[in-house]
Amino acid sequence: FESDEDVPAAMRAALGREAEPYLEKRGPKWHVDLEGLNRQWLLRAGVLSENIEVSGLCTACRRDLFWSHRKLGEARGVQCAAIAAGSE
């Protein structure tokens, strides 16, 4: 997602150099790879890489599946995400 300097600064403060691959300056704005940053947080929390799944779907690009406040403003619906831990 597109951001001002505040988000990259916060990610660098929290993750240090691990945040850099997921932050890219494009013109006056920063583009933040939220998927990559979230993966780093999960790895740092001790979640094994093989237990992390990413859908690869973009909420802004896939308007047929998702609503994006950043893209649609107030013309939006409702969506939900869930995380489940199973025992095997």
Distance bins in CASP14 RR format, pairs under 12 A and 6 or more apart:
PFRMAT RR
TARGET T0000
AUTHOR 0000-0000-0000
RMODE 2
METHOD distances of the structure
MODEL  1
1 7 0 0 0 0 1 0 0 0 0 0 0
1 8 0 0 0 0 0 1 0 0 0 0 0
1 22 0 0 0 0 0 1 0 0 0 0 0
1 23 0 0 0 0 0 1 0 0 0 0 0
1 24 0 0 0 0 0 1 0 0 0 0 0
1 26 0 0 0 0 0 1 0 0 0 0 0
1 29 0 0 0 0 1 0 0 0 0 0 0
1 30 0 0 0 0 1 0 0 0 0 0 0
1 31 1 0 0 1 0 0 0 0 0 0 0
1 32 1 0 1 0 0 0 0 0 0 0 0
1 33 0 0 0 0 1 0 0 0 0 0 0
1 34 1 0 0 1 0 0 0 0 0 0 0
1 35 0 0 0 0 0 1 0 0 0 0 0
1 36 0 0 0 0 0 1 0 0 0 0 0
1 37 0 0 0 0 0 1 0 0 0 0 0
1 58 0 0 0 0 1 0 0 0 0 0 0
1 59 0 0 0 0 1 0 0 0 0 0 0
1 60 1 0 0 1 0 0 0 0 0 0 0
1 61 0 0 0 0 0 1 0 0 0 0 0
1 68 0 0 0 0 1 0 0 0 0 0 0
1 69 0 0 0 0 0 1 0 0 0 0 0
1 70 1 0 0 1 0 0 0 0 0 0 0
1 71 0 0 0 0 0 1 0 0 0 0 0
2 8 0 0 0 0 0 1 0 0 0 0 0
2 23 0 0 0 0 0 1 0 0 0 0 0
2 24 0 0 0 0 0 1 0 0 0 0 0
2 25 0 0 0 0 0 1 0 0 0 0 0
2 26 0 0 0 0 1 0 0 0 0 0 0
2 27 0 0 0 0 0 1 0 0 0 0 0
2 28 0 0 0 0 1 0 0 0 0 0 0
2 29 1 0 1 0 0 0 0 0 0 0 0
2 30 1 0 0 1 0 0 0 0 0 0 0
2 31 1 0 1 0 0 0 0 0 0 0 0
2 32 1 0 0 1 0 0 0 0 0 0 0
2 33 0 0 0 0 0 1 0 0 0 0 0
2 34 0 0 0 0 0 1 0 0 0 0 0
2 60 0 0 0 0 1 0 0 0 0 0 0
2 68 0 0 0 0 0 1 0 0 0 0 0
2 70 1 0 0 1 0 0 0 0 0 0 0
2 71 0 0 0 0 0 1 0 0 0 0 0
3 9 0 0 0 0 1 0 0 0 0 0 0
3 10 0 0 0 0 1 0 0 0 0 0 0
3 11 0 0 0 0 1 0 0 0 0 0 0
3 22 0 0 0 0 0 1 0 0 0 0 0
3 23 0 0 0 0 1 0 0 0 0 0 0
3 24 0 0 0 0 0 1 0 0 0 0 0
3 25 0 0 0 0 0 1 0 0 0 0 0
3 26 0 0 0 0 0 1 0 0 0 0 0
3 28 0 0 0 0 0 1 0 0 0 0 0
3 29 1 0 0 1 0 0 0 0 0 0 0
3 30 1 0 1 0 0 0 0 0 0 0 0
3 31 1 0 0 1 0 0 0 0 0 0 0
3 32 1 0 1 0 0 0 0 0 0 0 0
3 33 0 0 0 0 0 1 0 0 0 0 0
3 34 0 0 0 0 1 0 0 0 0 0 0
3 37 0 0 0 0 0 1 0 0 0 0 0
3 70 0 0 0 0 0 1 0 0 0 0 0
4 10 0 0 0 0 0 1 0 0 0 0 0
4 25 0 0 0 0 0 1 0 0 0 0 0
4 27 0 0 0 0 0 1 0 0 0 0 0
4 28 0 0 0 0 1 0 0 0 0 0 0
4 29 1 0 0 1 0 0 0 0 0 0 0
4 30 1 0 0 1 0 0 0 0 0 0 0
4 31 0 0 0 0 0 1 0 0 0 0 0
4 32 0 0 0 0 0 1 0 0 0 0 0
5 11 0 0 0 0 0 1 0 0 0 0 0
5 12 0 0 0 0 0 1 0 0 0 0 0
5 13 0 0 0 0 0 1 0 0 0 0 0
5 23 0 0 0 0 0 1 0 0 0 0 0
5 25 0 0 0 0 1 0 0 0 0 0 0
5 27 0 0 0 0 0 1 0 0 0 0 0
5 28 0 0 0 0 1 0 0 0 0 0 0
5 29 0 0 0 0 1 0 0 0 0 0 0
5 30 1 0 0 1 0 0 0 0 0 0 0
5 32 0 0 0 0 0 1 0 0 0 0 0
6 12 0 0 0 0 0 1 0 0 0 0 0
6 13 0 0 0 0 0 1 0 0 0 0 0
6 23 0 0 0 0 0 1 0 0 0 0 0
6 29 0 0 0 0 0 1 0 0 0 0 0
6 30 0 0 0 0 1 0 0 0 0 0 0
6 32 0 0 0 0 0 1 0 0 0 0 0
7 13 0 0 0 0 0 1 0 0 0 0 0
7 14 0 0 0 0 0 1 0 0 0 0 0
7 15 0 0 0 0 0 1 0 0 0 0 0
7 19 0 0 0 0 1 0 0 0 0 0 0
7 22 0 0 0 0 0 1 0 0 0 0 0
7 23 0 0 0 0 1 0 0 0 0 0 0
7 25 0 0 0 0 0 1 0 0 0 0 0
7 29 0 0 0 0 0 1 0 0 0 0 0
7 30 1 0 0 1 0 0 0 0 0 0 0
7 31 0 0 0 0 0 1 0 0 0 0 0
7 32 1 0 1 0 0 0 0 0 0 0 0
7 33 0 0 0 0 0 1 0 0 0 0 0
7 34 0 0 0 0 1 0 0 0 0 0 0
7 37 0 0 0 0 1 0 0 0 0 0 0
8 14 0 0 0 0 0 1 0 0 0 0 0
8 15 0 0 0 0 0 1 0 0 0 0 0
8 16 0 0 0 0 0 1 0 0 0 0 0
8 19 1 0 0 1 0 0 0 0 0 0 0
8 20 0 0 0 0 1 0 0 0 0 0 0
8 21 0 0 0 0 0 1 0 0 0 0 0
8 22 0 0 0 0 1 0 0 0 0 0 0
8 23 1 0 1 0 0 0 0 0 0 0 0
8 24 0 0 0 0 1 0 0 0 0 0 0
8 25 0 0 0 0 1 0 0 0 0 0 0
8 26 0 0 0 0 0 1 0 0 0 0 0
8 29 0 0 0 0 0 1 0 0 0 0 0
8 30 1 0 1 0 0 0 0 0 0 0 0
8 31 0 0 0 0 1 0 0 0 0 0 0
8 32 1 0 0 1 0 0 0 0 0 0 0
8 33 0 0 0 0 0 1 0 0 0 0 0
8 34 0 0 0 0 0 1 0 0 0 0 0
8 37 0 0 0 0 1 0 0 0 0 0 0
9 15 0 0 0 0 0 1 0 0 0 0 0
9 16 0 0 0 0 0 1 0 0 0 0 0
9 19 0 0 0 0 1 0 0 0 0 0 0
9 23 0 0 0 0 1 0 0 0 0 0 0
9 30 0 0 0 0 1 0 0 0 0 0 0
9 32 0 0 0 0 0 1 0 0 0 0 0
10 16 0 0 0 0 0 1 0 0 0 0 0
10 19 0 0 0 0 1 0 0 0 0 0 0
10 23 0 0 0 0 0 1 0 0 0 0 0
10 30 0 0 0 0 0 1 0 0 0 0 0
10 32 0 0 0 0 0 1 0 0 0 0 0
10 37 0 0 0 0 0 1 0 0 0 0 0
11 17 0 0 0 0 0 1 0 0 0 0 0
11 18 0 0 0 0 1 0 0 0 0 0 0
11 19 1 0 1 0 0 0 0 0 0 0 0
11 20 0 0 0 0 1 0 0 0 0 0 0
11 21 0 0 0 0 0 1 0 0 0 0 0
11 22 1 0 0 1 0 0 0 0 0 0 0
11 23 1 0 0 1 0 0 0 0 0 0 0
11 30 0 0 0 0 1 0 0 0 0 0 0
11 32 1 0 0 1 0 0 0 0 0 0 0
11 33 0 0 0 0 0 1 0 0 0 0 0
11 34 0 0 0 0 1 0 0 0 0 0 0
11 36 0 0 0 0 0 1 0 0 0 0 0
11 37 1 0 1 0 0 0 0 0 0 0 0
11 38 0 0 0 0 0 1 0 0 0 0 0
11 40 0 0 0 0 1 0 0 0 0 0 0
11 41 0 0 0 0 1 0 0 0 0 0 0
12 18 0 0 0 0 1 0 0 0 0 0 0
12 19 1 0 1 0 0 0 0 0 0 0 0
12 20 1 0 0 1 0 0 0 0 0 0 0
12 21 0 0 0 0 0 1 0 0 0 0 0
12 22 0 0 0 0 0 1 0 0 0 0 0
12 23 1 0 0 1 0 0 0 0 0 0 0
12 30 0 0 0 0 0 1 0 0 0 0 0
12 32 0 0 0 0 0 1 0 0 0 0 0
12 37 0 0 0 0 0 1 0 0 0 0 0
12 40 0 0 0 0 0 1 0 0 0 0 0
13 19 0 0 0 0 1 0 0 0 0 0 0
14 22 0 0 0 0 0 1 0 0 0 0 0
14 37 0 0 0 0 1 0 0 0 0 0 0
14 40 0 0 0 0 1 0 0 0 0 0 0
14 41 0 0 0 0 1 0 0 0 0 0 0
14 44 0 0 0 0 1 0 0 0 0 0 0
15 21 0 0 0 0 0 1 0 0 0 0 0
15 22 0 0 0 0 1 0 0 0 0 0 0
15 23 0 0 0 0 1 0 0 0 0 0 0
15 32 0 0 0 0 0 1 0 0 0 0 0
15 36 0 0 0 0 0 1 0 0 0 0 0
15 37 1 0 0 1 0 0 0 0 0 0 0
15 38 0 0 0 0 0 1 0 0 0 0 0
15 39 0 0 0 0 0 1 0 0 0 0 0
15 40 1 0 1 0 0 0 0 0 0 0 0
15 41 1 0 0 1 0 0 0 0 0 0 0
15 42 0 0 0 0 0 1 0 0 0 0 0
15 43 0 0 0 0 0 1 0 0 0 0 0
15 44 1 0 0 1 0 0 0 0 0 0 0
15 45 0 0 0 0 0 1 0 0 0 0 0
16 22 0 0 0 0 0 1 0 0 0 0 0
16 23 0 0 0 0 0 1 0 0 0 0 0
16 37 0 0 0 0 0 1 0 0 0 0 0
16 40 0 0 0 0 1 0 0 0 0 0 0
16 44 0 0 0 0 0 1 0 0 0 0 0
17 23 0 0 0 0 0 1 0 0 0 0 0
17 40 0 0 0 0 0 1 0 0 0 0 0
18 36 0 0 0 0 1 0 0 0 0 0 0
18 37 0 0 0 0 1 0 0 0 0 0 0
18 39 0 0 0 0 0 1 0 0 0 0 0
18 40 1 0 1 0 0 0 0 0 0 0 0
18 41 0 0 0 0 1 0 0 0 0 0 0
18 43 0 0 0 0 1 0 0 0 0 0 0
18 44 1 0 0 1 0 0 0 0 0 0 0
19 30 0 0 0 0 0 1 0 0 0 0 0
19 32 0 0 0 0 1 0 0 0 0 0 0
19 33 0 0 0 0 1 0 0 0 0 0 0
19 34 0 0 0 0 0 1 0 0 0 0 0
19 36 0 0 0 0 1 0 0 0 0 0 0
19 37 1 0 0 1 0 0 0 0 0 0 0
19 38 0 0 0 0 0 1 0 0 0 0 0
19 39 0 0 0 0 0 1 0 0 0 0 0
19 40 1 0 0 1 0 0 0 0 0 0 0
19 41 0 0 0 0 0 1 0 0 0 0 0
19 44 0 0 0 0 0 1 0 0 0 0 0
20 30 0 0 0 0 0 1 0 0 0 0 0
20 32 0 0 0 0 0 1 0 0 0 0 0
20 33 0 0 0 0 0 1 0 0 0 0 0
20 36 0 0 0 0 0 1 0 0 0 0 0
20 37 0 0 0 0 0 1 0 0 0 0 0
20 40 0 0 0 0 0 1 0 0 0 0 0
21 32 0 0 0 0 0 1 0 0 0 0 0
21 33 1 0 0 1 0 0 0 0 0 0 0
21 35 0 0 0 0 0 1 0 0 0 0 0
21 36 1 0 0 1 0 0 0 0 0 0 0
21 37 0 0 0 0 1 0 0 0 0 0 0
21 39 0 0 0 0 0 1 0 0 0 0 0
21 40 0 0 0 0 1 0 0 0 0 0 0
22 30 0 0 0 0 0 1 0 0 0 0 0
22 31 0 0 0 0 1 0 0 0 0 0 0
22 32 1 0 0 1 0 0 0 0 0 0 0
22 33 1 1 0 0 0 0 0 0 0 0 0
22 34 1 0 0 1 0 0 0 0 0 0 0
22 35 0 0 0 0 1 0 0 0 0 0 0
22 36 1 0 1 0 0 0 0 0 0 0 0
22 37 1 0 1 0 0 0 0 0 0 0 0
22 38 0 0 0 0 1 0 0 0 0 0 0
22 39 0 0 0 0 1 0 0 0 0 0 0
22 40 1 0 0 1 0 0 0 0 0 0 0
22 41 0 0 0 0 0 1 0 0 0 0 0
23 29 0 0 0 0 0 1 0 0 0 0 0
23 30 1 0 0 1 0 0 0 0 0 0 0
23 31 1 0 0 1 0 0 0 0 0 0 0
23 32 1 0 0 1 0 0 0 0 0 0 0
23 33 1 0 0 1 0 0 0 0 0 0 0
23 34 0 0 0 0 0 1 0 0 0 0 0
23 36 0 0 0 0 0 1 0 0 0 0 0
23 37 0 0 0 0 1 0 0 0 0 0 0
23 40 0 0 0 0 0 1 0 0 0 0 0
24 30 1 0 0 1 0 0 0 0 0 0 0
24 31 1 0 1 0 0 0 0 0 0 0 0
24 32 0 0 0 0 1 0 0 0 0 0 0
24 33 1 0 0 1 0 0 0 0 0 0 0
25 31 1 0 0 1 0 0 0 0 0 0 0
25 32 0 0 0 0 0 1 0 0 0 0 0
26 32 0 0 0 0 0 1 0 0 0 0 0
30 37 0 0 0 0 0 1 0 0 0 0 0
31 37 0 0 0 0 0 1 0 0 0 0 0
31 60 0 0 0 0 0 1 0 0 0 0 0
32 38 0 0 0 0 0 1 0 0 0 0 0
32 70 0 0 0 0 0 1 0 0 0 0 0
33 39 0 0 0 0 1 0 0 0 0 0 0
33 40 0 0 0 0 1 0 0 0 0 0 0
33 54 0 0 0 0 0 1 0 0 0 0 0
33 56 0 0 0 0 0 1 0 0 0 0 0
33 58 0 0 0 0 0 1 0 0 0 0 0
34 40 0 0 0 0 0 1 0 0 0 0 0
34 41 0 0 0 0 0 1 0 0 0 0 0
34 54 0 0 0 0 0 1 0 0 0 0 0
34 56 0 0 0 0 0 1 0 0 0 0 0
34 58 0 0 0 0 0 1 0 0 0 0 0
34 59 0 0 0 0 1 0 0 0 0 0 0
34 60 0 0 0 0 0 1 0 0 0 0 0
34 70 0 0 0 0 0 1 0 0 0 0 0
35 41 0 0 0 0 0 1 0 0 0 0 0
35 42 0 0 0 0 0 1 0 0 0 0 0
35 52 0 0 0 0 0 1 0 0 0 0 0
35 53 0 0 0 0 0 1 0 0 0 0 0
35 54 1 0 1 0 0 0 0 0 0 0 0
35 55 0 0 0 0 1 0 0 0 0 0 0
35 56 1 0 0 1 0 0 0 0 0 0 0
35 57 0 0 0 0 0 1 0 0 0 0 0
35 58 0 0 0 0 1 0 0 0 0 0 0
35 59 0 0 0 0 0 1 0 0 0 0 0
36 42 0 0 0 0 1 0 0 0 0 0 0
36 43 0 0 0 0 1 0 0 0 0 0 0
36 44 0 0 0 0 0 1 0 0 0 0 0
36 52 0 0 0 0 1 0 0 0 0 0 0
36 54 0 0 0 0 1 0 0 0 0 0 0
36 56 0 0 0 0 0 1 0 0 0 0 0
37 43 0 0 0 0 0 1 0 0 0 0 0
37 44 0 0 0 0 0 1 0 0 0 0 0
37 54 0 0 0 0 0 1 0 0 0 0 0
38 44 0 0 0 0 0 1 0 0 0 0 0
38 45 0 0 0 0 0 1 0 0 0 0 0
38 47 0 0 0 0 0 1 0 0 0 0 0
38 52 0 0 0 0 1 0 0 0 0 0 0
38 53 0 0 0 0 0 1 0 0 0 0 0
38 54 0 0 0 0 1 0 0 0 0 0 0
38 55 0 0 0 0 0 1 0 0 0 0 0
38 56 0 0 0 0 0 1 0 0 0 0 0
38 81 0 0 0 0 0 1 0 0 0 0 0
38 83 0 0 0 0 0 1 0 0 0 0 0
39 45 0 0 0 0 0 1 0 0 0 0 0
39 46 0 0 0 0 0 1 0 0 0 0 0
39 47 0 0 0 0 1 0 0 0 0 0 0
39 48 0 0 0 0 0 1 0 0 0 0 0
39 49 0 0 0 0 1 0 0 0 0 0 0
39 51 0 0 0 0 0 1 0 0 0 0 0
39 52 1 0 1 0 0 0 0 0 0 0 0
39 53 0 0 0 0 0 1 0 0 0 0 0
39 54 1 0 0 1 0 0 0 0 0 0 0
39 56 0 0 0 0 0 1 0 0 0 0 0
40 46 0 0 0 0 0 1 0 0 0 0 0
40 47 0 0 0 0 0 1 0 0 0 0 0
40 49 0 0 0 0 0 1 0 0 0 0 0
40 52 0 0 0 0 0 1 0 0 0 0 0
41 47 0 0 0 0 1 0 0 0 0 0 0
41 52 0 0 0 0 0 1 0 0 0 0 0
42 48 0 0 0 0 1 0 0 0 0 0 0
42 49 0 0 0 0 1 0 0 0 0 0 0
42 50 0 0 0 0 0 1 0 0 0 0 0
42 51 0 0 0 0 1 0 0 0 0 0 0
42 52 1 0 1 0 0 0 0 0 0 0 0
42 53 0 0 0 0 0 1 0 0 0 0 0
42 54 0 0 0 0 0 1 0 0 0 0 0
42 83 0 0 0 0 1 0 0 0 0 0 0
43 49 1 0 0 1 0 0 0 0 0 0 0
43 50 0 0 0 0 0 1 0 0 0 0 0
43 51 0 0 0 0 0 1 0 0 0 0 0
43 52 1 0 0 1 0 0 0 0 0 0 0
44 52 0 0 0 0 0 1 0 0 0 0 0
45 51 0 0 0 0 0 1 0 0 0 0 0
45 52 0 0 0 0 0 1 0 0 0 0 0
45 83 0 0 0 0 0 1 0 0 0 0 0
46 52 0 0 0 0 0 1 0 0 0 0 0
47 53 0 0 0 0 0 1 0 0 0 0 0
47 83 0 0 0 0 0 1 0 0 0 0 0
47 85 0 0 0 0 1 0 0 0 0 0 0
51 83 0 0 0 0 0 1 0 0 0 0 0
51 84 0 0 0 0 0 1 0 0 0 0 0
51 85 0 0 0 0 1 0 0 0 0 0 0
51 86 0 0 0 0 0 1 0 0 0 0 0
51 88 0 0 0 0 0 1 0 0 0 0 0
52 83 0 0 0 0 0 1 0 0 0 0 0
53 83 0 0 0 0 0 1 0 0 0 0 0
53 84 0 0 0 0 0 1 0 0 0 0 0
55 62 0 0 0 0 1 0 0 0 0 0 0
55 65 0 0 0 0 1 0 0 0 0 0 0
55 66 0 0 0 0 0 1 0 0 0 0 0
55 81 0 0 0 0 1 0 0 0 0 0 0
56 62 0 0 0 0 1 0 0 0 0 0 0
56 65 0 0 0 0 0 1 0 0 0 0 0
56 66 0 0 0 0 0 1 0 0 0 0 0
57 63 0 0 0 0 0 1 0 0 0 0 0
57 64 0 0 0 0 0 1 0 0 0 0 0
57 65 1 0 0 1 0 0 0 0 0 0 0
57 66 1 0 0 1 0 0 0 0 0 0 0
57 68 0 0 0 0 0 1 0 0 0 0 0
57 79 0 0 0 0 0 1 0 0 0 0 0
57 81 0 0 0 0 0 1 0 0 0 0 0
58 64 0 0 0 0 0 1 0 0 0 0 0
58 65 0 0 0 0 1 0 0 0 0 0 0
58 66 0 0 0 0 1 0 0 0 0 0 0
58 68 0 0 0 0 1 0 0 0 0 0 0
58 70 0 0 0 0 0 1 0 0 0 0 0
58 71 0 0 0 0 0 1 0 0 0 0 0
59 65 0 0 0 0 1 0 0 0 0 0 0
59 66 1 0 1 0 0 0 0 0 0 0 0
59 67 1 0 0 1 0 0 0 0 0 0 0
59 68 1 0 1 0 0 0 0 0 0 0 0
59 69 0 0 0 0 1 0 0 0 0 0 0
59 70 0 0 0 0 1 0 0 0 0 0 0
59 71 0 0 0 0 1 0 0 0 0 0 0
59 72 0 0 0 0 0 1 0 0 0 0 0
59 76 0 0 0 0 0 1 0 0 0 0 0
59 77 0 0 0 0 0 1 0 0 0 0 0
59 79 1 0 0 1 0 0 0 0 0 0 0
59 81 0 0 0 0 0 1 0 0 0 0 0
60 66 1 0 0 1 0 0 0 0 0 0 0
60 67 0 0 0 0 1 0 0 0 0 0 0
60 68 1 0 1 0 0 0 0 0 0 0 0
60 69 0 0 0 0 1 0 0 0 0 0 0
60 70 1 0 0 1 0 0 0 0 0 0 0
60 71 1 0 1 0 0 0 0 0 0 0 0
60 72 0 0 0 0 1 0 0 0 0 0 0
60 73 0 0 0 0 0 1 0 0 0 0 0
60 76 0 0 0 0 0 1 0 0 0 0 0
61 68 0 0 0 0 1 0 0 0 0 0 0
61 70 0 0 0 0 0 1 0 0 0 0 0
61 71 0 0 0 0 1 0 0 0 0 0 0
62 68 0 0 0 0 1 0 0 0 0 0 0
62 71 0 0 0 0 0 1 0 0 0 0 0
62 79 0 0 0 0 0 1 0 0 0 0 0
63 70 0 0 0 0 0 1 0 0 0 0 0
63 71 1 0 0 1 0 0 0 0 0 0 0
63 72 1 0 0 1 0 0 0 0 0 0 0
63 75 0 0 0 0 0 1 0 0 0 0 0
63 76 0 0 0 0 0 1 0 0 0 0 0
63 77 0 0 0 0 0 1 0 0 0 0 0
63 79 0 0 0 0 0 1 0 0 0 0 0
65 77 0 0 0 0 0 1 0 0 0 0 0
65 79 0 0 0 0 1 0 0 0 0 0 0
66 72 0 0 0 0 1 0 0 0 0 0 0
66 76 0 0 0 0 1 0 0 0 0 0 0
66 77 0 0 0 0 1 0 0 0 0 0 0
66 78 0 0 0 0 0 1 0 0 0 0 0
66 79 1 0 1 0 0 0 0 0 0 0 0
66 80 0 0 0 0 0 1 0 0 0 0 0
66 81 0 0 0 0 0 1 0 0 0 0 0
67 73 0 0 0 0 1 0 0 0 0 0 0
67 74 0 0 0 0 0 1 0 0 0 0 0
67 75 0 0 0 0 1 0 0 0 0 0 0
67 76 1 0 1 0 0 0 0 0 0 0 0
67 77 1 0 1 0 0 0 0 0 0 0 0
67 78 1 0 0 1 0 0 0 0 0 0 0
67 79 1 0 1 0 0 0 0 0 0 0 0
67 80 0 0 0 0 0 1 0 0 0 0 0
68 74 0 0 0 0 0 1 0 0 0 0 0
68 75 0 0 0 0 0 1 0 0 0 0 0
68 76 1 0 0 1 0 0 0 0 0 0 0
68 77 0 0 0 0 0 1 0 0 0 0 0
68 79 0 0 0 0 1 0 0 0 0 0 0
69 75 0 0 0 0 1 0 0 0 0 0 0
69 76 1 0 1 0 0 0 0 0 0 0 0
69 77 0 0 0 0 1 0 0 0 0 0 0
69 78 0 0 0 0 0 1 0 0 0 0 0
69 79 0 0 0 0 0 1 0 0 0 0 0
70 76 0 0 0 0 1 0 0 0 0 0 0
72 79 0 0 0 0 0 1 0 0 0 0 0
END
